[in-house]
Amino acid sequence: MSEQVIFYDLANQQGTAWSLNPWKTRLILNYKNIPYKTEWIEYPDLAPKLQALGIPPNDPSAPGYFTPYSSPAIRYASGSCGMDSWPIAHELEKQYPSPSLHLDDPIVVQMRDHVSNIMKPLVAHLLPKVPDVILNPVSAKYFNDTRAQVFGMTLQEMERTMATEQAWEDAKPPAREVGKWLRMDGAGPFFLGKTVSYADFILVAFFQMLKRIGQSELERYLALDEAFPKVYEACGKWLEKED
């Protein structure tokens, strides 16, 4: 392995990472201290770019499938390429086994499958802000158009009709479930006590996305469980490299 790792992330106004799934991979790269360069890609250019790299489309039966081509994607130091945070995590663990992500621990799959549950109640509070606060115009239009197709309404209509206080109430049960898992070991601050794992990175990637969308959204979510600020702070050093 001699080439530099290239990490393909979603372009935005600030030139720093913002999205949940790319942050999962970026946290791994930072945690394992793998040298890498970020290449920013606008939403409409994502599929053509990744196709040109020879990456096959996402498996429709894979966990969390949304679209044939998505970010994150990566060119490994070997020159081969991959896409989707879950298989990328396993490949990076294989290529750089230390320090470990503890991918074989059951809590990792639990958090992988649960992150959609913690985000779903707040979609109407979060997604409508993304085009205005984060994305460049070309990606903002793409984001607005594609999400309107998915949800059957514009993001503005979604925000007007669904961004309610009840949505925050609905966010509390899945958040409490995560808090319970964080306290199972007892020692904290991580799911595995004093040992960080990929489960922590999945959760913290969600927190970091909230921060980029709005500090008030982040603070309100962190207040849902006393364990959340602790794990977020404990992962802070792996959030520093964001471009």
Residue, then its C-alpha position, 0 to 999 in steps of 0.5 A: m500500500s503506497e498511495q494516499v487514501i482519498f476520502y470522497d465526502l459531500a461538498n458544502q459551503q463551509g468546506t468541512a464535514w457535515s453528514l452522518n454517514p461520511w462522519k462515521t468513516r472520517l471518525i475511523l480514519n482519524y481514530k486510526n490515524i490514517p493519512y488521507k485527503t478529502e475530495w469534495i463532491e457535489y450531490p449531482d456529481l456523486a454517481p458519475k464520479l463513483q461510477a468512473l472509479g469503477i465502484p459497483p452500486n449499493d446493494p438494495s438489500a443492504p442495511g440502510y439502503f437509500t440510493p445506488y451511489s452514496s457518500p462516503a466512498i473511499r480509495y484505499a492506499s492499495g488503489s482499490c475503492g469502496m463505498d458505504s460506511w458499513p463495508i468501509a468500516h470492515e475494510l479499514e479494520k482489516q487493513y489497519p487492525s490497531p486500534s480496534l473498532h470492536l466490530d464484533d461486539p453486538i452493540v455495534v450492530q445495535m447502534r448501526d440499526h438504531v441510528s435511523n430510529i433516533m433520527k427519524p422523529l426529527v427529520a422534519h426539524l433537520l432536513p429542511k435546514v440542510p440546503d440553506v445552512i450547509l449545501n452549495p446551490v447546485s447540491a441544494k437544488y438536488f437535495n430539495d428535488t430528490r427529497a421532495q420525491v422521497f417524502g411526497m412533499t417539499l422540505q418547506e411543507m415538511e417543516r411547516t406541517m411536521a416540525t412540531e414539539q411532538a416530534w421532539e417528544d417522539a425522539k425521547p424513547p429511542a434516545r433513552e434506549v441509547g442512553k441505557w446502552l451507554r450505561m450498561d457497562g457502568a464505567g462509561p463514557f463509551f458503550l464498552g466502558k473505557t473502550v471506544s468502539y465503532a458504536d460510539f462513532i455512529l452515535v457521535a457522527f449523528f451528534q456532529m451532523l446536528k451541530r452542523i445543522g444548528q447548535s440549538e438542535l445539538e444542545r437540545y438532543l444532548a440534553l435528552d440523556e446525561a450520557f450523551p455529552k460525556v461520549y461526545e466529549a470523549c470522542g472530541k479528539w477524533l472530530e478535530k480533522e474535518d476537512 
